[in-house]
Amino acid sequence: MGTDFRDWELFRSCFADELEVDFSDGFGQPSVRLSADDWVRLTAPRMESFTATQHMITNLVITFDGDDRATCVAYVRASHHLPNGTGDSDQIVYGYYTNLFRRTPDGWRIAALKLTALWMTGNFGIFQAALAPQGGTS
């Protein structure tokens, strides 16, 4: 909800201070380890460039590994909307997240997230259009 509502404080509250982010499947980005603050700084401009987004997370399966670690696998349907001059205004990612949670003094936080994209539909070009200097609109 933090991403879709552009509530970056809420989005930041989901993560441990440092985390590993793996979007290599489907997006070709290498897995990186970074601070949660940097993750927010990287995510916010792209998501804010879309007219709207909606991330639906369902069918959560949580497995505990001791008292302070857990893994959650959950389906994701991530919809991105941006009217543009390159074709379809929508792009949807279907897949699942595998997230490692750690218990912190502030509660459970995501310490690693991995997106596995099973398939995508729509105009993948809107990701590039979202960050174009003119905002990608036509």
N, CA, C and O atoms as CSV, one atom per row, in Angstrom:
chain,resi,resn,atom,element,x,y,z
A,1,MET,N,N,0.822,-1.198,0.000
A,1,MET,CA,C,0.000,0.000,0.000
A,1,MET,C,C,0.867,1.263,0.000
A,1,MET,O,O,0.495,2.286,-0.575
A,2,GLY,N,N,2.012,1.173,0.646
A,2,GLY,CA,C,2.900,2.334,0.673
A,2,GLY,C,C,3.280,2.779,-0.726
A,2,GLY,O,O,3.283,3.974,-1.019
A,3,THR,N,N,3.606,1.816,-1.603
A,3,THR,CA,C,3.960,2.141,-2.986
A,3,THR,C,C,2.777,2.768,-3.715
A,3,THR,O,O,2.919,3.820,-4.338
A,4,ASP,N,N,1.625,2.136,-3.642
A,4,ASP,CA,C,0.470,2.579,-4.423
A,4,ASP,C,C,-0.101,3.898,-3.930
A,4,ASP,O,O,-0.642,4.675,-4.719
A,5,PHE,N,N,0.014,4.160,-2.623
A,5,PHE,CA,C,-0.476,5.420,-2.061
A,5,PHE,C,C,0.599,6.501,-2.044
A,5,PHE,O,O,0.354,7.630,-1.620
A,6,ARG,N,N,1.809,6.136,-2.516
A,6,ARG,CA,C,2.947,7.067,-2.511
A,6,ARG,C,C,3.245,7.536,-1.089
A,6,ARG,O,O,3.626,8.684,-0.861
A,7,ASP,N,N,3.066,6.635,-0.155
A,7,ASP,CA,C,3.352,6.896,1.259
A,7,ASP,C,C,4.709,6.247,1.550
A,7,ASP,O,O,4.782,5.084,1.948
A,8,TRP,N,N,5.773,7.013,1.347
A,8,TRP,CA,C,7.116,6.453,1.403
A,8,TRP,C,C,7.557,6.153,2.830
A,8,TRP,O,O,8.428,5.308,3.037
A,9,GLU,N,N,6.986,6.814,3.796
A,9,GLU,CA,C,7.259,6.465,5.194
A,9,GLU,C,C,6.671,5.086,5.514
A,9,GLU,O,O,7.319,4.273,6.173
A,10,LEU,N,N,5.463,4.827,5.054
A,10,LEU,CA,C,4.847,3.518,5.241
A,10,LEU,C,C,5.653,2.445,4.499
A,10,LEU,O,O,5.923,1.380,5.054
A,11,PHE,N,N,6.033,2.720,3.264
A,11,PHE,CA,C,6.839,1.791,2.477
A,11,PHE,C,C,8.143,1.470,3.205
A,11,PHE,O,O,8.524,0.304,3.307
A,12,ARG,N,N,8.824,2.490,3.708
A,12,ARG,CA,C,10.099,2.298,4.416
A,12,ARG,C,C,9.918,1.434,5.661
A,12,ARG,O,O,10.809,0.664,6.019
A,13,SER,N,N,8.775,1.558,6.315
A,13,SER,CA,C,8.546,0.837,7.572
A,13,SER,C,C,8.481,-0.683,7.379
A,13,SER,O,O,8.516,-1.429,8.358
A,14,CYS,N,N,8.387,-1.144,6.138
A,14,CYS,CA,C,8.321,-2.582,5.859
A,14,CYS,C,C,9.683,-3.255,5.943
A,14,CYS,O,O,9.751,-4.480,6.052
A,15,PHE,N,N,10.767,-2.492,5.895
A,15,PHE,CA,C,12.083,-3.059,5.659
A,15,PHE,C,C,13.030,-2.911,6.847
A,15,PHE,O,O,12.972,-1.940,7.601
A,16,ALA,N,N,13.910,-3.916,6.985
A,16,ALA,CA,C,15.040,-3.803,7.907
A,16,ALA,C,C,15.949,-2.686,7.379
A,16,ALA,O,O,15.827,-2.270,6.227
A,17,ASP,N,N,16.849,-2.212,8.221
A,17,ASP,CA,C,17.698,-1.098,7.814
A,17,ASP,C,C,18.536,-1.411,6.579
A,17,ASP,O,O,18.809,-0.517,5.778
A,18,GLU,N,N,18.949,-2.665,6.415
A,18,GLU,CA,C,19.636,-3.109,5.208
A,18,GLU,C,C,18.884,-4.303,4.643
A,18,GLU,O,O,18.338,-5.116,5.390
A,19,LEU,N,N,18.859,-4.402,3.323
A,19,LEU,CA,C,18.163,-5.522,2.710
A,19,LEU,C,C,18.799,-5.890,1.386
A,19,LEU,O,O,19.548,-5.119,0.787
A,20,GLU,N,N,18.475,-7.088,0.954
A,20,GLU,CA,C,18.880,-7.554,-0.369
A,20,GLU,C,C,17.644,-7.519,-1.249
A,20,GLU,O,O,16.578,-7.991,-0.855
A,21,VAL,N,N,17.789,-6.960,-2.438
A,21,VAL,CA,C,16.693,-6.842,-3.397
A,21,VAL,C,C,17.095,-7.576,-4.664
A,21,VAL,O,O,18.137,-7.285,-5.251
A,22,ASP,N,N,16.270,-8.527,-5.087
A,22,ASP,CA,C,16.569,-9.332,-6.272
A,22,ASP,C,C,15.411,-9.243,-7.254
A,22,ASP,O,O,14.389,-9.908,-7.088
A,23,PHE,N,N,15.582,-8.414,-8.281
A,23,PHE,CA,C,14.622,-8.286,-9.377
A,23,PHE,C,C,15.244,-8.805,-10.665
A,23,PHE,O,O,14.880,-8.364,-11.755
A,24,SER,N,N,16.190,-9.749,-10.543
A,24,SER,CA,C,16.887,-10.246,-11.723
A,24,SER,C,C,15.967,-11.014,-12.657
A,24,SER,O,O,16.160,-10.984,-13.873
A,25,ASP,N,N,14.973,-11.699,-12.113
A,25,ASP,CA,C,14.061,-12.486,-12.929
A,25,ASP,C,C,13.009,-11.571,-13.548
A,25,ASP,O,O,12.193,-10.986,-12.834
A,26,GLY,N,N,13.026,-11.449,-14.849
A,26,GLY,CA,C,12.029,-10.637,-15.536
A,26,GLY,C,C,12.483,-9.226,-15.825
A,26,GLY,O,O,12.042,-8.625,-16.805
A,27,PHE,N,N,13.362,-8.678,-14.989
A,27,PHE,CA,C,13.800,-7.298,-15.182
A,27,PHE,C,C,15.283,-7.192,-15.487
A,27,PHE,O,O,15.757,-6.133,-15.896
A,28,GLY,N,N,16.024,-8.283,-15.294
A,28,GLY,CA,C,17.433,-8.295,-15.639
A,28,GLY,C,C,18.318,-7.446,-14.744
A,28,GLY,O,O,19.480,-7.213,-15.076
A,29,GLN,N,N,17.801,-6.982,-13.629
A,29,GLN,CA,C,18.611,-6.183,-12.709
A,29,GLN,C,C,19.338,-7.123,-11.762
A,29,GLN,O,O,18.739,-8.073,-11.259
A,30,PRO,N,N,20.619,-6.878,-11.511
A,30,PRO,CA,C,21.331,-7.767,-10.588
A,30,PRO,C,C,20.810,-7.609,-9.168
A,30,PRO,O,O,20.298,-6.555,-8.791
A,31,SER,N,N,20.948,-8.663,-8.396
A,31,SER,CA,C,20.615,-8.605,-6.980
A,31,SER,C,C,21.557,-7.602,-6.306
A,31,SER,O,O,22.756,-7.586,-6.583
A,32,VAL,N,N,21.010,-6.775,-5.430
A,32,VAL,CA,C,21.826,-5.766,-4.748
A,32,VAL,C,C,21.531,-5.773,-3.250
A,32,VAL,O,O,20.427,-6.107,-2.820
A,33,ARG,N,N,22.527,-5.403,-2.479
A,33,ARG,CA,C,22.368,-5.188,-1.046
A,33,ARG,C,C,22.477,-3.692,-0.836
A,33,ARG,O,O,23.443,-3.074,-1.284
A,34,LEU,N,N,21.503,-3.101,-0.162
A,34,LEU,CA,C,21.491,-1.665,0.029
A,34,LEU,C,C,20.710,-1.309,1.287
A,34,LEU,O,O,20.035,-2.149,1.882
A,35,SER,N,N,20.820,-0.052,1.673
A,35,SER,CA,C,20.055,0.397,2.830
A,35,SER,C,C,18.593,0.551,2.433
A,35,SER,O,O,18.276,0.790,1.268
A,36,ALA,N,N,17.721,0.413,3.398
A,36,ALA,CA,C,16.289,0.593,3.122
A,36,ALA,C,C,16.015,2.020,2.654
A,36,ALA,O,O,15.155,2.237,1.801
A,37,ASP,N,N,16.734,2.987,3.202
A,37,ASP,CA,C,16.543,4.375,2.764
A,37,ASP,C,C,16.909,4.536,1.287
A,37,ASP,O,O,16.223,5.242,0.549
A,38,ASP,N,N,17.996,3.875,0.856
A,38,ASP,CA,C,18.362,3.934,-0.561
A,38,ASP,C,C,17.321,3.221,-1.420
A,38,ASP,O,O,17.013,3.677,-2.521
A,39,TRP,N,N,16.774,2.104,-0.925
A,39,TRP,CA,C,15.733,1.381,-1.662
A,39,TRP,C,C,14.516,2.280,-1.880
A,39,TRP,O,O,13.935,2.285,-2.966
A,40,VAL,N,N,14.136,3.027,-0.869
A,40,VAL,CA,C,13.013,3.963,-1.004
A,40,VAL,C,C,13.366,5.051,-2.011
A,40,VAL,O,O,12.549,5.394,-2.866
A,41,ARG,N,N,14.578,5.597,-1.918
A,41,ARG,CA,C,14.996,6.660,-2.855
A,41,ARG,C,C,15.010,6.176,-4.298
A,41,ARG,O,O,14.730,6.956,-5.208
A,42,LEU,N,N,15.332,4.898,-4.527
A,42,LEU,CA,C,15.330,4.351,-5.878
A,42,LEU,C,C,13.927,4.022,-6.381
A,42,LEU,O,O,13.634,4.174,-7.566
A,43,THR,N,N,13.070,3.574,-5.479
A,43,THR,CA,C,11.724,3.135,-5.851
A,43,THR,C,C,10.772,4.304,-6.075
A,43,THR,O,O,9.999,4.296,-7.033
A,44,ALA,N,N,10.820,5.297,-5.213
A,44,ALA,CA,C,9.838,6.388,-5.234
A,44,ALA,C,C,9.731,7.107,-6.582
A,44,ALA,O,O,8.617,7.258,-7.083
A,45,PRO,N,N,10.829,7.555,-7.193
A,45,PRO,CA,C,10.676,8.302,-8.453
A,45,PRO,C,C,10.004,7.493,-9.559
A,45,PRO,O,O,9.177,8.023,-10.302
A,46,ARG,N,N,10.354,6.214,-9.672
A,46,ARG,CA,C,9.752,5.396,-10.732
A,46,ARG,C,C,8.258,5.224,-10.476
A,46,ARG,O,O,7.450,5.435,-11.381
A,47,MET,N,N,7.883,4.846,-9.262
A,47,MET,CA,C,6.466,4.606,-8.967
A,47,MET,C,C,5.649,5.893,-9.072
A,47,MET,O,O,4.503,5.868,-9.522
A,48,GLU,N,N,6.238,7.018,-8.657
A,48,GLU,CA,C,5.519,8.296,-8.744
A,48,GLU,C,C,5.352,8.763,-10.178
A,48,GLU,O,O,4.488,9.593,-10.459
A,49,SER,N,N,6.166,8.244,-11.095
A,49,SER,CA,C,6.061,8.628,-12.504
A,49,SER,C,C,4.875,7.987,-13.206
A,49,SER,O,O,4.428,8.480,-14.241
A,50,PHE,N,N,4.358,6.885,-12.651
A,50,PHE,CA,C,3.169,6.272,-13.225
A,50,PHE,C,C,1.933,7.059,-12.802
A,50,PHE,O,O,1.909,7.655,-11.725
A,51,THR,N,N,0.913,7.061,-13.648
A,51,THR,CA,C,-0.358,7.683,-13.283
A,51,THR,C,C,-0.980,6.943,-12.107
A,51,THR,O,O,-1.564,7.557,-11.214
A,52,ALA,N,N,-0.850,5.608,-12.114
A,52,ALA,CA,C,-1.367,4.784,-11.015
A,52,ALA,C,C,-0.643,3.448,-11.008
A,52,ALA,O,O,-0.161,2.980,-12.039
A,53,THR,N,N,-0.576,2.846,-9.829
A,53,THR,CA,C,-0.076,1.478,-9.688
A,53,THR,C,C,-0.979,0.751,-8.703
A,53,THR,O,O,-1.645,1.368,-7.872
A,54,GLN,N,N,-0.987,-0.565,-8.813
A,54,GLN,CA,C,-1.697,-1.379,-7.827
A,54,GLN,C,C,-0.958,-2.704,-7.696
A,54,GLN,O,O,-0.808,-3.452,-8.662
A,55,HIS,N,N,-0.503,-2.972,-6.485
A,55,HIS,CA,C,0.216,-4.207,-6.178
A,55,HIS,C,C,-0.665,-5.054,-5.274
A,55,HIS,O,O,-0.943,-4.677,-4.135
A,56,MET,N,N,-1.103,-6.198,-5.786
A,56,MET,CA,C,-1.931,-7.110,-4.996
A,56,MET,C,C,-1.085,-8.303,-4.584
A,56,MET,O,O,-0.501,-8.983,-5.428
A,57,ILE,N,N,-1.022,-8.550,-3.299
A,57,ILE,CA,C,-0.234,-9.639,-2.730
A,57,ILE,C,C,-1.224,-10.601,-2.068
A,57,ILE,O,O,-1.993,-10.202,-1.193
A,58,THR,N,N,-1.201,-11.872,-2.491
A,58,THR,CA,C,-2.177,-12.842,-1.983
A,58,THR,C,C,-1.514,-14.187,-1.711
A,58,THR,O,O,-0.346,-14.399,-2.036
A,59,ASN,N,N,-2.277,-15.084,-1.112
A,59,ASN,CA,C,-1.879,-16.479,-0.888
A,59,ASN,C,C,-0.533,-16.586,-0.172
A,59,ASN,O,O,0.371,-17.290,-0.621
A,60,LEU,N,N,-0.421,-15.881,0.934
A,60,LEU,CA,C,0.816,-15.879,1.699
A,60,LEU,C,C,1.045,-17.221,2.391
A,60,LEU,O,O,0.150,-17.762,3.041
A,61,VAL,N,N,2.255,-17.742,2.240
A,61,VAL,CA,C,2.679,-18.943,2.955
A,61,VAL,C,C,3.913,-18.532,3.759
A,61,VAL,O,O,4.943,-18.169,3.190
A,62,ILE,N,N,3.797,-18.593,5.077
A,62,ILE,CA,C,4.868,-18.146,5.963
A,62,ILE,C,C,5.463,-19.353,6.671
A,62,ILE,O,O,4.747,-20.166,7.254
A,63,THR,N,N,6.785,-19.454,6.610
A,63,THR,CA,C,7.517,-20.528,7.264
A,63,THR,C,C,8.492,-19.899,8.256
A,63,THR,O,O,9.303,-19.054,7.877
A,64,PHE,N,N,8.418,-20.301,9.512
A,64,PHE,CA,C,9.299,-19.743,10.536
A,64,PHE,C,C,10.569,-20.575,10.644
A,64,PHE,O,O,10.541,-21.802,10.546
A,65,ASP,N,N,11.672,-19.886,10.847
A,65,ASP,CA,C,12.976,-20.504,11.059
A,65,ASP,C,C,13.502,-19.959,12.384
A,65,ASP,O,O,14.278,-19.004,12.413
A,66,GLY,N,N,13.074,-20.576,13.469
A,66,GLY,CA,C,13.418,-20.065,14.792
A,66,GLY,C,C,12.475,-18.948,15.189
A,66,GLY,O,O,11.408,-18.766,14.602
A,67,ASP,N,N,12.896,-18.203,16.204
A,67,ASP,CA,C,12.043,-17.143,16.745
A,67,ASP,C,C,12.178,-15.806,16.013
A,67,ASP,O,O,11.318,-14.938,16.157
A,68,ASP,N,N,13.250,-15.629,15.228
A,68,ASP,CA,C,13.543,-14.303,14.693
A,68,ASP,C,C,13.683,-14.238,13.180
A,68,ASP,O,O,14.076,-13.206,12.635
A,69,ARG,N,N,13.363,-15.331,12.499
A,69,ARG,CA,C,13.446,-15.356,11.034
A,69,ARG,C,C,12.226,-16.069,10.476
A,69,ARG,O,O,11.718,-17.027,11.059
A,70,ALA,N,N,11.772,-15.579,9.336
A,70,ALA,CA,C,10.655,-16.226,8.647
A,70,ALA,C,C,10.785,-15.946,7.155
A,70,ALA,O,O,11.364,-14.940,6.745
A,71,THR,N,N,10.244,-16.845,6.361
A,71,THR,CA,C,10.182,-16.653,4.916
A,71,THR,C,C,8.717,-16.623,4.518
A,71,THR,O,O,7.922,-17.451,4.962
A,72,CYS,N,N,8.371,-15.662,3.677
A,72,CYS,CA,C,7.006,-15.541,3.172
A,72,CYS,C,C,7.048,-15.611,1.652
A,72,CYS,O,O,7.733,-14.821,1.003
A,73,VAL,N,N,6.311,-16.563,1.092
A,73,VAL,CA,C,6.132,-16.648,-0.356
A,73,VAL,C,C,4.692,-16.228,-0.630
A,73,VAL,O,O,3.758,-16.745,-0.016
A,74,ALA,N,N,4.520,-15.290,-1.551
A,74,ALA,CA,C,3.185,-14.755,-1.822
A,74,ALA,C,C,3.049,-14.386,-3.294
A,74,ALA,O,O,3.984,-13.868,-3.905
A,75,TYR,N,N,1.884,-14.656,-3.849
A,75,TYR,CA,C,1.592,-14.239,-5.221
A,75,TYR,C,C,1.591,-12.712,-5.297
A,75,TYR,O,O,1.257,-12.029,-4.328
A,76,VAL,N,N,1.969,-12.194,-6.460
A,76,VAL,CA,C,1.887,-10.758,-6.715
A,76,VAL,C,C,1.304,-10.535,-8.105
A,76,VAL,O,O,1.611,-11.251,-9.059
A,77,ARG,N,N,0.466,-9.533,-8.181
A,77,ARG,CA,C,-0.004,-8.984,-9.457
A,77,ARG,C,C,0.246,-7.496,-9.343
A,77,ARG,O,O,-0.423,-6.801,-8.578
A,78,ALA,N,N,1.208,-7.010,-10.105
A,78,ALA,CA,C,1.613,-5.609,-10.030
A,78,ALA,C,C,1.199,-4.899,-11.315
A,78,ALA,O,O,1.743,-5.163,-12.387
A,79,SER,N,N,0.230,-3.998,-11.193
A,79,SER,CA,C,-0.296,-3.260,-12.344
A,79,SER,C,C,0.281,-1.853,-12.357
A,79,SER,O,O,0.359,-1.190,-11.323
A,80,HIS,N,N,0.683,-1.408,-13.540
A,80,HIS,CA,C,1.279,-0.087,-13.720
A,80,HIS,C,C,0.552,0.599,-14.869
A,80,HIS,O,O,0.379,0.010,-15.936
A,81,HIS,N,N,0.125,1.841,-14.656
A,81,HIS,CA,C,-0.665,2.563,-15.659
A,81,HIS,C,C,0.013,3.887,-15.982
A,81,HIS,O,O,0.341,4.669,-15.090
A,82,LEU,N,N,0.218,4.124,-17.282
A,82,LEU,CA,C,0.803,5.379,-17.743
A,82,LEU,C,C,0.408,5.625,-19.194
A,82,LEU,O,O,0.969,5.002,-20.095
A,83,PRO,N,N,-0.552,6.525,-19.438
A,83,PRO,CA,C,-0.837,6.888,-20.826
A,83,PRO,C,C,0.446,7.411,-21.473
A,83,PRO,O,O,1.181,8.191,-20.867
A,84,ASN,N,N,0.710,6.972,-22.719
A,84,ASN,CA,C,1.989,7.291,-23.348
A,84,ASN,C,C,1.865,7.178,-24.854
A,84,ASN,O,O,0.827,6.772,-25.376
A,85,GLY,N,N,2.920,7.538,-25.536
A,85,GLY,CA,C,2.924,7.483,-26.995
A,85,GLY,C,C,3.525,6.214,-27.565
A,85,GLY,O,O,3.735,6.131,-28.775
A,86,THR,N,N,3.809,5.218,-26.729
A,86,THR,CA,C,4.470,4.010,-27.217
A,86,THR,C,C,3.535,2.815,-27.327
A,86,THR,O,O,3.979,1.719,-27.669
A,87,GLY,N,N,2.257,3.002,-27.045
A,87,GLY,CA,C,1.316,1.886,-27.138
A,87,GLY,C,C,0.422,1.805,-25.921
A,87,GLY,O,O,0.003,2.820,-25.365
A,88,ASP,N,N,0.138,0.580,-25.518
A,88,ASP,CA,C,-0.753,0.312,-24.392
A,88,ASP,C,C,-0.347,1.127,-23.159
A,88,ASP,O,O,0.840,1.333,-22.908
A,89,SER,N,N,-1.324,1.579,-22.409
A,89,SER,CA,C,-1.070,2.379,-21.203
A,89,SER,C,C,-0.814,1.537,-19.974
A,89,SER,O,O,-0.491,2.077,-18.916
A,90,ASP,N,N,-0.950,0.225,-20.087
A,90,ASP,CA,C,-0.836,-0.643,-18.921
A,90,ASP,C,C,0.237,-1.703,-19.119
A,90,ASP,O,O,0.521,-2.133,-20.237
A,91,GLN,N,N,0.823,-2.113,-17.997
A,91,GLN,CA,C,1.765,-3.216,-17.950
A,91,GLN,C,C,1.530,-3.927,-16.631
A,91,GLN,O,O,1.434,-3.288,-15.584
A,92,ILE,N,N,1.437,-5.255,-16.681
A,92,ILE,CA,C,1.147,-6.033,-15.476
A,92,ILE,C,C,2.177,-7.143,-15.340
A,92,ILE,O,O,2.487,-7.851,-16.297
A,93,VAL,N,N,2.702,-7.276,-14.122
A,93,VAL,CA,C,3.632,-8.347,-13.784
A,93,VAL,C,C,2.867,-9.358,-12.934
A,93,VAL,O,O,2.210,-8.987,-11.962
A,94,TYR,N,N,2.952,-10.621,-13.299
A,94,TYR,CA,C,2.345,-11.715,-12.532
A,94,TYR,C,C,3.479,-12.601,-12.027
A,94,TYR,O,O,4.377,-12.956,-12.790
A,95,GLY,N,N,3.442,-12.955,-10.761
A,95,GLY,CA,C,4.484,-13.821,-10.238
A,95,GLY,C,C,4.344,-13.990,-8.745
A,95,GLY,O,O,3.239,-14.024,-8.204
A,96,TYR,N,N,5.486,-14.095,-8.086
A,96,TYR,CA,C,5.457,-14.215,-6.633
A,96,TYR,C,C,6.704,-13.604,-6.018
A,96,TYR,O,O,7.756,-13.518,-6.652
A,97,TYR,N,N,6.564,-13.189,-4.787
A,97,TYR,CA,C,7.670,-12.701,-3.981
A,97,TYR,C,C,8.089,-13.795,-3.011
A,97,TYR,O,O,7.253,-14.524,-2.477
A,98,THR,N,N,9.384,-13.899,-2.793
A,98,THR,CA,C,9.935,-14.701,-1.718
A,98,THR,C,C,10.692,-13.718,-0.834
A,98,THR,O,O,11.758,-13.228,-1.208
A,99,ASN,N,N,10.139,-13.435,0.332
A,99,ASN,CA,C,10.707,-12.427,1.223
A,99,ASN,C,C,11.198,-13.067,2.507
A,99,ASN,O,O,10.510,-13.890,3.111
A,100,LEU,N,N,12.392,-12.681,2.915
A,100,LEU,CA,C,12.952,-13.099,4.191
A,100,LEU,C,C,12.661,-12.005,5.210
A,100,LEU,O,O,13.031,-10.848,5.012
A,101,PHE,N,N,12.002,-12.374,6.292
A,101,PHE,CA,C,11.700,-11.438,7.370
A,101,PHE,C,C,12.618,-11.709,8.556
A,101,PHE,O,O,12.977,-12.851,8.842
A,102,ARG,N,N,12.986,-10.629,9.235
A,102,ARG,CA,C,13.726,-10.745,10.499
A,102,ARG,C,C,12.970,-9.955,11.557
A,102,ARG,O,O,12.407,-8.893,11.291
A,103,ARG,N,N,12.975,-10.513,12.771
A,103,ARG,CA,C,12.380,-9.780,13.892
A,103,ARG,C,C,13.384,-8.720,14.345
A,103,ARG,O,O,14.545,-9.034,14.609
A,104,THR,N,N,12.945,-7.487,14.434
A,104,THR,CA,C,13.776,-6.377,14.898
A,104,THR,C,C,13.138,-5.799,16.156
A,104,THR,O,O,12.027,-6.192,16.511
A,105,PRO,N,N,13.810,-4.884,16.832
A,105,PRO,CA,C,13.184,-4.230,17.993
A,105,PRO,C,C,11.872,-3.513,17.642
A,105,PRO,O,O,11.036,-3.276,18.514
A,106,ASP,N,N,11.701,-3.167,16.350
A,106,ASP,CA,C,10.481,-2.484,15.898
A,106,ASP,C,C,9.451,-3.439,15.301
A,106,ASP,O,O,8.427,-2.994,14.784
A,107,GLY,N,N,9.710,-4.746,15.365
A,107,GLY,CA,C,8.788,-5.729,14.810
A,107,GLY,C,C,9.405,-6.438,13.615
A,107,GLY,O,O,10.587,-6.259,13.323
A,108,TRP,N,N,8.603,-7.244,12.921
A,108,TRP,CA,C,9.073,-7.998,11.758
A,108,TRP,C,C,9.304,-7.064,10.578
A,108,TRP,O,O,8.460,-6.224,10.268
A,109,ARG,N,N,10.457,-7.216,9.920
A,109,ARG,CA,C,10.807,-6.382,8.772
A,109,ARG,C,C,11.390,-7.258,7.666
A,109,ARG,O,O,11.979,-8.303,7.942
A,110,ILE,N,N,11.225,-6.832,6.422
A,110,ILE,CA,C,11.770,-7.544,5.275
A,110,ILE,C,C,13.272,-7.274,5.197
A,110,ILE,O,O,13.703,-6.123,5.121
A,111,ALA,N,N,14.061,-8.350,5.216
A,111,ALA,CA,C,15.512,-8.245,5.111
A,111,ALA,C,C,16.016,-8.647,3.720
A,111,ALA,O,O,17.135,-8.307,3.336
A,112,ALA,N,N,15.193,-9.362,2.984
A,112,ALA,CA,C,15.532,-9.733,1.605
A,112,ALA,C,C,14.235,-9.954,0.843
A,112,ALA,O,O,13.292,-10.556,1.357
A,113,LEU,N,N,14.199,-9.460,-0.389
A,113,LEU,CA,C,13.026,-9.702,-1.226
A,113,LEU,C,C,13.469,-10.133,-2.606
A,113,LEU,O,O,14.428,-9.605,-3.170
A,114,LYS,N,N,12.753,-11.096,-3.132
A,114,LYS,CA,C,13.036,-11.606,-4.477
A,114,LYS,C,C,11.725,-11.711,-5.238
A,114,LYS,O,O,10.784,-12.370,-4.797
A,115,LEU,N,N,11.681,-11.057,-6.377
A,115,LEU,CA,C,10.534,-11.148,-7.269
A,115,LEU,C,C,10.822,-12.214,-8.320
A,115,LEU,O,O,11.848,-12.169,-9.000
A,116,THR,N,N,9.920,-13.160,-8.444
A,116,THR,CA,C,9.976,-14.131,-9.530
A,116,THR,C,C,8.806,-13.818,-10.450
A,116,THR,O,O,7.648,-14.060,-10.107
A,117,ALA,N,N,9.121,-13.278,-11.618
A,117,ALA,CA,C,8.088,-12.926,-12.592
A,117,ALA,C,C,7.778,-14.163,-13.422
A,117,ALA,O,O,8.665,-14.724,-14.066
A,118,LEU,N,N,6.520,-14.586,-13.406
A,118,LEU,CA,C,6.110,-15.746,-14.192
A,118,LEU,C,C,5.728,-15.350,-15.609
A,118,LEU,O,O,6.050,-16.055,-16.565
A,119,TRP,N,N,5.036,-14.213,-15.744
A,119,TRP,CA,C,4.738,-13.655,-17.057
A,119,TRP,C,C,4.344,-12.205,-16.895
A,119,TRP,O,O,4.012,-11.749,-15.801
A,120,MET,N,N,4.387,-11.483,-18.010
A,120,MET,CA,C,4.024,-10.069,-18.033
A,120,MET,C,C,3.131,-9.826,-19.236
A,120,MET,O,O,3.253,-10.488,-20.267
A,121,THR,N,N,2.238,-8.870,-19.085
A,121,THR,CA,C,1.382,-8.472,-20.191
A,121,THR,C,C,1.449,-6.961,-20.342
A,121,THR,O,O,1.842,-6.247,-19.419
A,122,GLY,N,N,1.065,-6.492,-21.503
A,122,GLY,CA,C,0.999,-5.056,-21.736
A,122,GLY,C,C,2.297,-4.493,-22.282
A,122,GLY,O,O,3.114,-5.207,-22.866
A,123,ASN,N,N,2.464,-3.215,-22.082
A,123,ASN,CA,C,3.545,-2.439,-22.672
A,123,ASN,C,C,4.700,-2.298,-21.689
A,123,ASN,O,O,4.663,-1.442,-20.806
A,124,PHE,N,N,5.722,-3.132,-21.839
A,124,PHE,CA,C,6.874,-3.058,-20.947
A,124,PHE,C,C,7.592,-1.715,-21.088
A,124,PHE,O,O,8.299,-1.294,-20.171
A,125,GLY,N,N,7.420,-1.046,-22.216
A,125,GLY,CA,C,8.060,0.249,-22.462
A,125,GLY,C,C,7.628,1.349,-21.525
A,125,GLY,O,O,8.308,2.370,-21.431
A,126,ILE,N,N,6.503,1.177,-20.816
A,126,ILE,CA,C,6.089,2.266,-19.922
A,126,ILE,C,C,7.037,2.413,-18.734
A,126,ILE,O,O,7.044,3.463,-18.092
A,127,PHE,N,N,7.844,1.381,-18.420
A,127,PHE,CA,C,8.843,1.534,-17.361
A,127,PHE,C,C,9.886,2.566,-17.781
A,127,PHE,O,O,10.305,3.387,-16.965
A,128,GLN,N,N,10.309,2.532,-19.050
A,128,GLN,CA,C,11.235,3.532,-19.545
A,128,GLN,C,C,10.534,4.885,-19.700
A,128,GLN,O,O,11.109,5.926,-19.381
A,129,ALA,N,N,9.294,4.867,-20.189
A,129,ALA,CA,C,8.548,6.119,-20.383
A,129,ALA,C,C,8.277,6.816,-19.056
A,129,ALA,O,O,8.211,8.044,-19.004
A,130,ALA,N,N,8.119,6.040,-17.979
A,130,ALA,CA,C,7.819,6.634,-16.678
A,130,ALA,C,C,8.923,7.551,-16.198
A,130,ALA,O,O,8.654,8.499,-15.460
A,131,LEU,N,N,10.157,7.294,-16.596
A,131,LEU,CA,C,11.279,8.122,-16.153
A,131,LEU,C,C,11.795,9.056,-17.234
A,131,LEU,O,O,12.812,9.723,-17.045
A,132,ALA,N,N,11.094,9.109,-18.377
A,132,ALA,CA,C,11.516,10.018,-19.437
A,132,ALA,C,C,11.356,11.459,-18.963
A,132,ALA,O,O,10.458,11.750,-18.173
A,133,PRO,N,N,12.211,12.363,-19.431
A,133,PRO,CA,C,12.153,13.756,-18.956
A,133,PRO,C,C,10.785,14.407,-19.103
A,133,PRO,O,O,10.402,15.226,-18.268
A,134,GLN,N,N,10.041,14.058,-20.150
A,134,GLN,CA,C,8.723,14.653,-20.345
A,134,GLN,C,C,7.645,13.911,-19.559
A,134,GLN,O,O,6.465,14.241,-19.678
A,135,GLY,N,N,8.025,12.914,-18.759
A,135,GLY,CA,C,7.058,12.178,-17.962
A,135,GLY,C,C,6.392,11.046,-18.713
A,135,GLY,O,O,5.588,10.310,-18.139
A,136,GLY,N,N,6.712,10.894,-19.986
A,136,GLY,CA,C,6.206,9.760,-20.738
A,136,GLY,C,C,4.815,9.924,-21.291
A,136,GLY,O,O,4.310,9.001,-21.930
A,137,THR,N,N,4.176,11.044,-21.081
A,137,THR,CA,C,2.808,11.201,-21.583
A,137,THR,C,C,2.828,11.789,-22.969
A,137,THR,O,O,3.773,12.469,-23.368
A,138,SER,N,N,1.776,11.517,-23.684
A,138,SER,CA,C,1.679,12.084,-25.040
A,138,SER,C,C,0.555,13.084,-25.106
A,138,SER,O,O,0.312,13.670,-26.161
